[in-house]
Amino acid sequence: MTALVIVLLLVVALAGLGFLVKVLWWVAIAVLVVWILGFVFRSADAAGSRSQWYRW
């Protein structure tokens, strides 16, 4: 009985981990799209040169 509970807990943990990894992939893709859009749509200054899109 204990082995069955351990196996079921392991299945639930791995299923939750699989869902979390899938969600993290979608978050990573969204961040990548925002990062690429930051390069495409960065503003130009008065001299016409492109400024850095980050502040550090």
N, C-alpha and C positions, 0 to 999 in steps of 0.2 A: 504493500500500500504506500509506503514511504517513497519507494522508487517511482511509482506512478505519479505522485505529487511532484517530485523533483523533475521528472520528465515534462509534465505539464507546465510547470513554472519556467522551465528552460524554453519550451516552445513559445510561451507567451512573451518571454523576454526577447527571444530572437525575432519574433513577429513585430514587436514594438521597435526593436532596433532597425529592422528593415524599413518600417514606415518612417522612422526618423531620418534614415539615410536618404530616402526618397524625397522627403521634405527639404533636407539640406541641399540636395542637388538642384531643386527648383530655386531655392534661395541663392545659391551660387550662380545660377544662370541669370537671375534677375540682377544681381550685383554686377556681373560681367556686362550685361546690356547697358546698365547705367554708366559704367566705367567707359565703355566705348562711345556712348553718346556724349560724355564729357569731353572726349577728344574731338568729336565731330562738331559740336555746337559751342565750343569755347569762344569767347568774345575776343575781338581784336581791339587794340588800343588806338589812340588818335594817329599814331605814326603808321598804323597798318600792320604792325607785327603782332603775332599772336602771343598772348600772355600765358603763364602757367595756370592750369586749372586747379592746382592744389596750393596751399598757403605755407608749406614748410620747406 
